[in-house]
Amino acid sequence: MLRFIPYFIVGIITSFYFFPVSFTFLPDNVNTKMILAVIGVALAGYNSIKEERITIPKGIIIPACIAVIFSIICLISIDINHSDDYSYASYIVSFFVWLGGAYSVCMAIKRVHGVVDFKLLTYYLAGVCLSQCILALMIDNIPILQRLVDSVVRQGQEFLQEVDRLYGIGASLDPAGVRFSLVLIMIAGLLGNDQETRRNNLTITLLLIAFFTIAVVGNMISRTTIIGLGCAVVYFVISSGLFRVLIKYDAIKLGVLFAILLFSAIVISVYLYNSSDAFYNYSRFAFEGFFNWAEKGEWRTSSTDKLNREMWVWPQDQRTWIIGSGLFDDFIYSTDVGYCRFILYCGLVGFSVFAFLFVYLGAFFAAKIPKYRIMFLIFIGLTFVVWLKVATDIFFIYALFFCLDQFITPTKEEISYEDSI
């Protein structure tokens, strides 16, 4: 059992990065992402001194420049509109905070396993998301655990309890749904493209258990998860090898295990739906669109109706369309829609630069790792789909990819300042 302790610790570190939280015994503006970023900067400095060089992945320079340009545009919007809302004007700071935190996570994985690659990262993220789903159900059903978590973690739980939503430790609402979506797609990518994973029945089984649990419980936490689920299923079908002229044994095995666990997930879900009032209510919320379609012949949800009815709020004058109003915080325009909030804040000029950042990141990694090209193209599409519902971004996942071994190992593609310390 002792040998699993390092894995558990790395899992906690990964969770604190992927689902940042604040603690009640620390200042309000300090969260786990920031703490990990500070540790990451210290580790990077230590490693640079130890190796007598500073190594910068070439691919990070252009995204950093784009982030600087976006921040400057936001500052101009704030200045023109005499605003003091620096929500995205400080995006370049957030950019490097995510990078610092990601470096801490990847160095922790490397310390335990000797290497950090896409496969190991996916394993840990799948484990973290699975744990968050289980924790969310436990917190909602075990009052003493809920009181314990609420006494230590500060995550806006008062609002979550008021609107009767499930939450884990840092995992709630649309931000959690976006993260669940990314991990579902990564699991599909790993199962479809990593030969070592495809040869290991236990690994396949554990990944599929995580996949179906996140698909079901993740939707109970945030219905945004359904976007990632749909993308992941399509990606799995494309990459599984089950629909080729010559079907290999590992593809057949993967398909059989997928079918068995899918059937098991359906049976367990149906049983709990009919035997547990809590699970019944969770399911009605998570798959409201499906139930409305099955019972009323119309696919609709209350949140989508509200979004279409109230939340498409656009600028009312030309200047706001171009450079924005410099206002973002405090739900000032009464809309969650990402497109609306970004354009209202920094105009089409700022939004175009921001959108280009994520097109570039996806395209860069698609070219860098051809095996996962489809996955990164899906990430690009996911970014724009998510903005139909919420104003957020997915740089945190790209920050992790920049810290994988293939990006921090010096090559001709990188800039290296030898013996500069």
MOKA-V564627 format. One record per pair of residues at least 24 apart in sequence whose ideal C-beta (glycine too) atoms are under 10 Angstrom apart, sorted by sequence separation. I is the first residue (numbers start at 0). GAP is how many residues later the second one is. If there is no record, write none. Layout:
# MOKA-V564627
i & gap
I & GAP
I & GAP
This chain:
# MOKA-V564627
i & gap
66 & 24
67 & 24
70 & 24
139 & 24
186 & 24
309 & 24
310 & 24
312 & 24
319 & 24
321 & 24
322 & 24
323 & 24
357 & 24
358 & 24
65 & 25
66 & 25
69 & 25
139 & 25
210 & 25
309 & 25
310 & 25
311 & 25
313 & 25
314 & 25
319 & 25
321 & 25
322 & 25
323 & 25
354 & 25
357 & 25
358 & 25
375 & 25
12 & 26
65 & 26
66 & 26
139 & 26
183 & 26
309 & 26
310 & 26
313 & 26
319 & 26
320 & 26
321 & 26
322 & 26
323 & 26
356 & 26
357 & 26
64 & 27
66 & 27
67 & 27
138 & 27
139 & 27
182 & 27
183 & 27
186 & 27
309 & 27
311 & 27
312 & 27
319 & 27
320 & 27
321 & 27
322 & 27
323 & 27
63 & 28
66 & 28
138 & 28
139 & 28
182 & 28
183 & 28
186 & 28
207 & 28
306 & 28
311 & 28
312 & 28
314 & 28
315 & 28
318 & 28
319 & 28
320 & 28
321 & 28
354 & 28
65 & 29
66 & 29
135 & 29
136 & 29
138 & 29
306 & 29
310 & 29
313 & 29
314 & 29
317 & 29
353 & 29
354 & 29
357 & 29
371 & 29
135 & 30
137 & 30
138 & 30
183 & 30
305 & 30
306 & 30
310 & 30
312 & 30
313 & 30
63 & 31
134 & 31
135 & 31
136 & 31
182 & 31
183 & 31
312 & 31
62 & 32
63 & 32
134 & 32
135 & 32
314 & 32
354 & 32
360 & 32
361 & 32
364 & 32
368 & 32
132 & 33
134 & 33
135 & 33
180 & 33
302 & 33
314 & 33
353 & 33
360 & 33
364 & 33
367 & 33
131 & 34
133 & 34
134 & 34
179 & 34
183 & 34
360 & 34
363 & 34
59 & 35
63 & 35
131 & 35
132 & 35
134 & 35
135 & 35
178 & 35
179 & 35
182 & 35
357 & 35
368 & 35
59 & 36
62 & 36
131 & 36
134 & 36
135 & 36
350 & 36
356 & 36
357 & 36
360 & 36
361 & 36
364 & 36
130 & 37
131 & 37
179 & 37
180 & 37
357 & 37
360 & 37
363 & 37
364 & 37
368 & 37
130 & 38
131 & 38
132 & 38
179 & 38
354 & 38
356 & 38
359 & 38
360 & 38
363 & 38
367 & 38
368 & 38
59 & 39
128 & 39
131 & 39
178 & 39
179 & 39
353 & 39
367 & 39
127 & 40
130 & 40
131 & 40
135 & 40
187 & 40
357 & 40
360 & 40
176 & 41
179 & 41
180 & 41
183 & 41
186 & 41
187 & 41
190 & 41
356 & 41
360 & 41
127 & 42
128 & 42
175 & 42
176 & 42
179 & 42
182 & 42
183 & 42
184 & 42
185 & 42
192 & 42
197 & 42
364 & 42
127 & 43
132 & 43
178 & 43
180 & 43
183 & 43
184 & 43
187 & 43
188 & 43
191 & 43
197 & 43
131 & 44
176 & 44
177 & 44
179 & 44
180 & 44
183 & 44
184 & 44
187 & 44
190 & 44
191 & 44
175 & 45
176 & 45
178 & 45
179 & 45
180 & 45
182 & 45
183 & 45
184 & 45
186 & 45
187 & 45
190 & 45
191 & 45
337 & 45
338 & 45
341 & 45
367 & 45
175 & 46
176 & 46
177 & 46
178 & 46
179 & 46
180 & 46
181 & 46
183 & 46
184 & 46
185 & 46
187 & 46
188 & 46
191 & 46
192 & 46
203 & 46
207 & 46
211 & 46
337 & 46
340 & 46
344 & 46
128 & 47
131 & 47
132 & 47
170 & 47
173 & 47
174 & 47
176 & 47
177 & 47
179 & 47
180 & 47
183 & 47
184 & 47
187 & 47
188 & 47
191 & 47
192 & 47
210 & 47
214 & 47
337 & 47
339 & 47
343 & 47
131 & 48
172 & 48
173 & 48
175 & 48
176 & 48
179 & 48
180 & 48
183 & 48
184 & 48
186 & 48
187 & 48
190 & 48
191 & 48
192 & 48
337 & 48
338 & 48
339 & 48
167 & 49
171 & 49
172 & 49
173 & 49
174 & 49
175 & 49
176 & 49
177 & 49
178 & 49
179 & 49
180 & 49
181 & 49
182 & 49
183 & 49
184 & 49
185 & 49
186 & 49
187 & 49
189 & 49
190 & 49
191 & 49
203 & 49
207 & 49
211 & 49
215 & 49
337 & 49
338 & 49
340 & 49
341 & 49
128 & 50
170 & 50
171 & 50
172 & 50
173 & 50
176 & 50
177 & 50
180 & 50
181 & 50
184 & 50
187 & 50
188 & 50
191 & 50
197 & 50
198 & 50
203 & 50
206 & 50
207 & 50
210 & 50
211 & 50
214 & 50
215 & 50
336 & 50
337 & 50
338 & 50
340 & 50
127 & 51
128 & 51
165 & 51
170 & 51
172 & 51
173 & 51
176 & 51
180 & 51
183 & 51
184 & 51
187 & 51
197 & 51
198 & 51
210 & 51
336 & 51
337 & 51
339 & 51
340 & 51
341 & 51
165 & 52
179 & 52
183 & 52
187 & 52
197 & 52
200 & 52
203 & 52
204 & 52
207 & 52
208 & 52
211 & 52
212 & 52
215 & 52
216 & 52
335 & 52
336 & 52
337 & 52
338 & 52
128 & 53
129 & 53
167 & 53
196 & 53
197 & 53
200 & 53
203 & 53
207 & 53
211 & 53
215 & 53
335 & 53
336 & 53
337 & 53
124 & 54
128 & 54
165 & 54
166 & 54
198 & 54
203 & 54
206 & 54
207 & 54
210 & 54
211 & 54
214 & 54
335 & 54
336 & 54
337 & 54
40 & 55
43 & 55
124 & 55
127 & 55
128 & 55
164 & 55
165 & 55
166 & 55
194 & 55
197 & 55
204 & 55
208 & 55
212 & 55
335 & 55
337 & 55
36 & 56
39 & 56
40 & 56
43 & 56
46 & 56
126 & 56
164 & 56
165 & 56
197 & 56
200 & 56
204 & 56
207 & 56
208 & 56
211 & 56
215 & 56
334 & 56
335 & 56
36 & 57
39 & 57
42 & 57
124 & 57
125 & 57
128 & 57
164 & 57
196 & 57
203 & 57
207 & 57
211 & 57
39 & 58
40 & 58
41 & 58
124 & 58
125 & 58
128 & 58
36 & 59
37 & 59
39 & 59
40 & 59
43 & 59
123 & 59
191 & 59
219 & 59
36 & 60
39 & 60
40 & 60
42 & 60
43 & 60
46 & 60
125 & 60
225 & 60
32 & 61
35 & 61
36 & 61
38 & 61
39 & 61
41 & 61
42 & 61
45 & 61
121 & 61
124 & 61
125 & 61
159 & 61
219 & 61
220 & 61
224 & 61
225 & 61
35 & 62
36 & 62
37 & 62
38 & 62
39 & 62
40 & 62
41 & 62
124 & 62
191 & 62
216 & 62
219 & 62
222 & 62
33 & 63
36 & 63
37 & 63
39 & 63
40 & 63
42 & 63
43 & 63
121 & 63
122 & 63
190 & 63
215 & 63
218 & 63
219 & 63
222 & 63
225 & 63
327 & 63
32 & 64
35 & 64
36 & 64
38 & 64
39 & 64
42 & 64
121 & 64
122 & 64
125 & 64
218 & 64
219 & 64
220 & 64
221 & 64
222 & 64
225 & 64
32 & 65
34 & 65
35 & 65
36 & 65
38 & 65
39 & 65
42 & 65
120 & 65
121 & 65
216 & 65
219 & 65
220 & 65
222 & 65
30 & 66
33 & 66
34 & 66
35 & 66
36 & 66
37 & 66
38 & 66
39 & 66
121 & 66
190 & 66
215 & 66
218 & 66
219 & 66
222 & 66
32 & 67
33 & 67
35 & 67
36 & 67
39 & 67
118 & 67
121 & 67
122 & 67
190 & 67
215 & 67
218 & 67
219 & 67
32 & 68
35 & 68
38 & 68
42 & 68
117 & 68
121 & 68
217 & 68
218 & 68
31 & 69
32 & 69
34 & 69
35 & 69
38 & 69
120 & 69
121 & 69
216 & 69
218 & 69
30 & 70
215 & 70
32 & 71
117 & 71
118 & 71
214 & 71
215 & 71
35 & 72
117 & 72
121 & 72
118 & 74
122 & 74
117 & 75
118 & 75
121 & 75
225 & 75
117 & 76
129 & 76
136 & 76
311 & 76
19 & 77
116 & 77
118 & 77
129 & 77
132 & 77
310 & 77
19 & 78
118 & 78
222 & 78
310 & 78
126 & 79
129 & 79
130 & 79
133 & 79
223 & 79
122 & 80
125 & 80
126 & 80
129 & 80
132 & 80
136 & 80
139 & 80
222 & 80
16 & 81
19 & 81
125 & 81
128 & 81
129 & 81
132 & 81
135 & 81
222 & 81
306 & 81
127 & 82
128 & 82
129 & 82
130 & 82
131 & 82
132 & 82
134 & 82
135 & 82
306 & 82
16 & 83
17 & 83
122 & 83
125 & 83
126 & 83
129 & 83
132 & 83
133 & 83
136 & 83
16 & 84
17 & 84
118 & 84
122 & 84
125 & 84
128 & 84
129 & 84
132 & 84
135 & 84
136 & 84
303 & 84
15 & 85
16 & 85
121 & 85
124 & 85
125 & 85
128 & 85
131 & 85
132 & 85
135 & 85
303 & 85
16 & 86
131 & 86
132 & 86
302 & 86
16 & 87
17 & 87
122 & 87
125 & 87
129 & 87
132 & 87
12 & 88
15 & 88
16 & 88
121 & 88
125 & 88
128 & 88
129 & 88
132 & 88
15 & 89
16 & 89
128 & 89
131 & 89
13 & 90
14 & 90
12 & 91
13 & 91
16 & 91
12 & 92
13 & 92
128 & 92
132 & 92
12 & 94
13 & 94
9 & 95
12 & 95
13 & 95
11 & 96
12 & 96
128 & 96
10 & 97
9 & 98
10 & 98
8 & 99
9 & 99
9 & 100
9 & 101
5 & 102
6 & 102
8 & 102
9 & 102
8 & 103
9 & 103
5 & 105
6 & 105
5 & 106
6 & 106
17 & 106
4 & 107
5 & 107
13 & 107
17 & 107
16 & 108
13 & 109
14 & 109
18 & 109
9 & 110
13 & 110
14 & 110
17 & 110
18 & 110
12 & 111
13 & 111
16 & 111
17 & 111
10 & 112
14 & 112
15 & 112
18 & 112
10 & 113
13 & 113
14 & 113
18 & 113
9 & 114
10 & 114
13 & 114
14 & 114
17 & 114
12 & 115
13 & 115
6 & 116
10 & 116
11 & 116
14 & 116
165 & 116
6 & 117
9 & 117
10 & 117
13 & 117
14 & 117
163 & 117
9 & 118
7 & 119
11 & 119
165 & 119
6 & 120
10 & 120
14 & 120
164 & 120
165 & 120
31 & 121
163 & 121
30 & 123
30 & 124
23 & 126
24 & 126
27 & 126
23 & 127
24 & 127
20 & 128
23 & 128
25 & 128
22 & 129
23 & 129
24 & 129
173 & 129
22 & 130
23 & 130
20 & 131
21 & 131
22 & 131
20 & 132
21 & 132
22 & 132
238 & 132
20 & 133
21 & 133
238 & 133
20 & 134
21 & 134
19 & 135
140 & 135
238 & 135
18 & 136
237 & 136
238 & 136
31 & 137
32 & 137
140 & 137
31 & 138
139 & 138
140 & 138
30 & 139
234 & 139
233 & 140
234 & 140
237 & 140
136 & 141
136 & 142
139 & 142
234 & 142
231 & 143
234 & 143
230 & 144
233 & 144
136 & 145
135 & 146
231 & 146
20 & 147
230 & 147
20 & 148
21 & 148
230 & 148
18 & 149
20 & 149
18 & 150
19 & 150
20 & 150
227 & 150
230 & 150
18 & 151
230 & 151
17 & 152
18 & 152
14 & 153
15 & 153
16 & 153
17 & 153
18 & 153
14 & 154
15 & 154
226 & 154
227 & 154
230 & 154
14 & 155
19 & 155
226 & 155
229 & 155
14 & 156
18 & 156
11 & 157
18 & 157
227 & 157
17 & 158
226 & 158
227 & 158
226 & 159
18 & 160
17 & 161
223 & 161
226 & 161
173 & 162
223 & 162
226 & 162
172 & 163
17 & 164
173 & 164
17 & 165
223 & 165
222 & 166
223 & 166
221 & 167
221 & 168
223 & 168
192 & 176
193 & 177
192 & 178
193 & 178
191 & 179
192 & 179
188 & 180
191 & 180
192 & 180
192 & 181
188 & 182
189 & 182
191 & 182
192 & 182
188 & 183
191 & 183
188 & 184
188 & 185
189 & 185
185 & 186
187 & 186
188 & 186
184 & 187
187 & 187
188 & 187
184 & 189
185 & 189
188 & 189
184 & 190
187 & 190
184 & 191
181 & 193
184 & 193
185 & 193
184 & 194
181 & 196
180 & 197
181 & 197
184 & 197
180 & 198
181 & 200
180 & 201
177 & 204
180 & 204
181 & 204
177 & 205
180 & 205
177 & 208
176 & 209
177 & 211
185 & 211
173 & 212
176 & 212
177 & 212
181 & 212
184 & 212
176 & 213
178 & 213
180 & 213
177 & 214
181 & 214
182 & 214
173 & 215
174 & 215
176 & 215
177 & 215
178 & 215
181 & 215
173 & 216
177 & 216
172 & 217
173 & 217
174 & 217
178 & 217
173 & 218
177 & 218
178 & 218
177 & 219
174 & 221
87 & 236
88 & 237
80 & 238
87 & 238
79 & 239
80 & 239
86 & 239
88 & 239
84 & 240
85 & 240
86 & 240
87 & 240
82 & 241
84 & 241
86 & 241
76 & 242
79 & 242
80 & 242
82 & 242
83 & 242
84 & 242
85 & 242
86 & 242
76 & 243
79 & 243
80 & 243
82 & 243
83 & 243
84 & 243
85 & 243
86 & 243
78 & 244
79 & 244
80 & 244
81 & 244
82 & 244
84 & 244
76 & 245
77 & 245
79 & 245
80 & 245
82 & 245
83 & 245
84 & 245
76 & 246
77 & 246
79 & 246
80 & 246
82 & 246
75 & 247
76 & 247
77 & 247
78 & 247
84 & 247
75 & 248
76 & 248
77 & 248
73 & 249
76 & 249
77 & 249
72 & 250
73 & 250
75 & 250
76 & 250
77 & 250
72 & 251
74 & 251
76 & 251
117 & 251
73 & 252
87 & 253
117 & 253
73 & 254
86 & 254
87 & 254
117 & 254
90 & 255
88 & 256
87 & 257
88 & 257
117 & 257
86 & 258
87 & 258
86 & 259
90 & 259
84 & 260
88 & 261
82 & 262
87 & 262
94 & 262
90 & 263
80 & 264
87 & 266
90 & 266
76 & 267
77 & 267
79 & 267
73 & 268
76 & 268
77 & 268
76 & 269
75 & 270
76 & 270
73 & 271
74 & 271
75 & 271
73 & 272
76 & 272
124 & 272
72 & 273
73 & 273
75 & 273
76 & 273
72 & 274
75 & 274
70 & 275
124 & 275
69 & 276
72 & 276
73 & 276
120 & 276
123 & 276
72 & 277
71 & 278
72 & 278
69 & 279
70 & 279
72 & 279
73 & 279
120 & 279
69 & 280
72 & 280
73 & 280
120 & 280
68 & 281
69 & 281
71 & 281
72 & 281
69 & 282
70 & 282
117 & 282
120 & 282
69 & 283
117 & 283
120 & 283
68 & 284
69 & 284
115 & 284
119 & 284
68 & 285
69 & 285
119 & 285
66 & 286
69 & 286
117 & 286
65 & 287
66 & 287
68 & 287
69 & 287
115 & 287
116 & 287
117 & 287
65 & 288
68 & 288
115 & 288
116 & 288
117 & 288
114 & 289
115 & 289
116 & 289
65 & 290
66 & 290
114 & 290
115 & 290
65 & 291
108 & 291
113 & 291
64 & 292
65 & 292
115 & 292
63 & 293
65 & 293
101 & 293
105 & 293
109 & 293
62 & 294
65 & 294
101 & 294
104 & 294
105 & 294
108 & 294
109 & 294
61 & 295
62 & 295
65 & 295
97 & 295
100 & 295
101 & 295
104 & 295
105 & 295
108 & 295
109 & 295
98 & 296
101 & 296
102 & 296
105 & 296
106 & 296
108 & 296
62 & 297
97 & 297
98 & 297
101 & 297
102 & 297
105 & 297
61 & 298
62 & 298
94 & 298
97 & 298
100 & 298
101 & 298
104 & 298
105 & 298
109 & 298
61 & 299
93 & 299
96 & 299
97 & 299
98 & 299
99 & 299
100 & 299
101 & 299
102 & 299
103 & 299
105 & 299
94 & 300
97 & 300
98 & 300
101 & 300
102 & 300
58 & 301
59 & 301
62 & 301
93 & 301
97 & 301
98 & 301
101 & 301
105 & 301
106 & 301
58 & 302
61 & 302
90 & 302
93 & 302
96 & 302
97 & 302
100 & 302
101 & 302
105 & 302
87 & 303
95 & 303
98 & 303
99 & 303
59 & 304
86 & 304
90 & 304
94 & 304
97 & 304
98 & 304
58 & 305
87 & 305
102 & 305
57 & 306
58 & 306
58 & 308
58 & 309
56 & 311
66 & 328
62 & 332
62 & 335
62 & 336
59 & 338
58 & 339
59 & 339
62 & 339
58 & 342
59 & 342
58 & 343
59 & 343
56 & 344
56 & 345
56 & 346
56 & 347
59 & 347
58 & 348
56 & 349
57 & 349
56 & 350
56 & 351
54 & 352
55 & 352
56 & 352
54 & 353
56 & 353
57 & 353
54 & 354
55 & 354
56 & 354
57 & 354
58 & 354
59 & 354
60 & 354
54 & 355
57 & 355
58 & 355
59 & 355
54 & 356
56 & 356
57 & 356
52 & 357
56 & 357
57 & 357
55 & 358
56 & 358
39 & 359
43 & 359
50 & 359
54 & 359
55 & 359
54 & 360
55 & 360
46 & 361
53 & 361
54 & 361
55 & 361
53 & 362
54 & 362
32 & 363
39 & 363
52 & 363
53 & 363
54 & 363
43 & 364
52 & 364
53 & 364
50 & 365
51 & 365
52 & 365
51 & 366
52 & 366
53 & 366
50 & 367
51 & 367
52 & 367
53 & 367
51 & 368
52 & 368
47 & 369
51 & 369
50 & 370
49 & 371
47 & 372
48 & 372
47 & 373
19 & 376
44 & 376
17 & 378
16 & 379
17 & 379
16 & 382
17 & 382
16 & 383
13 & 386
